[in-house]
Amino acid sequence: MPDTDETQQALSVLRHRLRDRTGFATTQGFGPRFLHSTGQMHKGDGGNGLFIQITSEKADDLAIPDEPGEDESSISFGVLIQAQALGDRQALHEEGRKVIRFHLAGDVQGGIRKLADALGE
């Protein structure tokens, strides 16, 4: 999803509502870069973590050339990022972690706000 101030703010509201509603510590990060820092910590959490993964379609998807300097492409960055997200979800499942994934289409910030609204104030 787009790493914009609006998206960050919507996720922050959702994260704080989850924290307030459950009493659990919460974090947020954008993949795939979070996998190289906090992602490893989360997978080594002693098995107590609960994970929410939110994905969306990449609005400005770009093709990855099959060969340097060529136009032909069999994969895009959006497909690669979705594969990484699904792989991370699978890795969490294989370690016995509880994870839920929400895939948002269209208005990403609106979708996040709907999730937050479902938790109440």
N, C-alpha and C positions, 0 to 999 in steps of 0.2 A: 504494500500500500504506500501511498506517497508519504515521504518523511517531511511533512510540512508542519508549521506552527499549529494550524487548525487540527491536524490529525493528532499531533502530540497532546494538545489540550483535551481533545475528546477522549483519548486513551487515559490521560491523567485522571479525568473525572471518573471514568469506568474503574480504574485501578483503585482510587480512593473509596469509591462506593463498595467495591468488593472487600477492601480492607475493613471498612467500618461495619459492614454487614456480617463478616465472618470472624473478624478479630485476627486474621492471618496476615503475616508480612506479605507484601506484594512488590513485584518489580515489573518493569516494562522495558522492552528493547525491540529494535528493528532487525530482522534477519536479512541476509544470512550473517551479518557481521557479529551479532550477539553470540553466535555459536562458538566464536573464537575466544570469548571471555566468560561471560556468565553462563552460557549454555553448558559448559563442562561442569561448572559448580552445581548447576541444577540437576544434572544427571547423577551426580555423586552426593545427593542430598540425604542419604540414608533411607530413601524410599517413602518419605513423608510428604513430598511435594504434590501439589495439584496444579496442573498446567492448562492454560487456555491459549490456543493458537488462533490468531485472526489473520486471514489471508484475503487477498483481493486480486482481481485481474490487473495486470500492468498496463496502464493507459498508454504509455509511449514505448511500447515494446520494440526492441531492436533485434535484428537478425545477427546471429554469430556466424561469420563465414566459415565454411568447411575447411578452406585452405587460405592462408594469408594472401591478401591481394585479390581474392576471388569474390564474386557476388553470390555464388550459389551457397545456400544455407539450408540445413535440415533441422535447425533448432534456433530458438530465440532466447534472449535473456529471461523473458517472462517464464518460459517453459523450464529453464534451468533453475530459476528461483523457486518455482512451485515444486519442482522435484526435490530441491534441498529441504523445503518446508515439510513435504510428505515424508522424506527420509528421516528428518529429525523427530517427527511424530512417531514414526515406526520405531526408532531407536528408544524413545521414551516408553512405548508400549512393551518392547522386548525386555526392558529393565523393570517391568511391573509397575510403571508409573501411571497415574490417572491423568489423562489428557483429553481435552475436547477441542475440536476445531470448528471455527465459524468462518465460512468463506463468503465474503461480501461482494455483491455485484452492484454496479452503479455508484450511488452516493455513499462512499466509504465512511465519511464523517457522520452522515445520517444513520448509517447502520450501527456504528459504534454508540451513538447517542441512544438508539433504540435498546441496545444491550444494557446501557447504564440506566435508562428509564425503567427497565424491567426490575432493577434492583431497588428502585425507590430513591428517596432522598437520604 
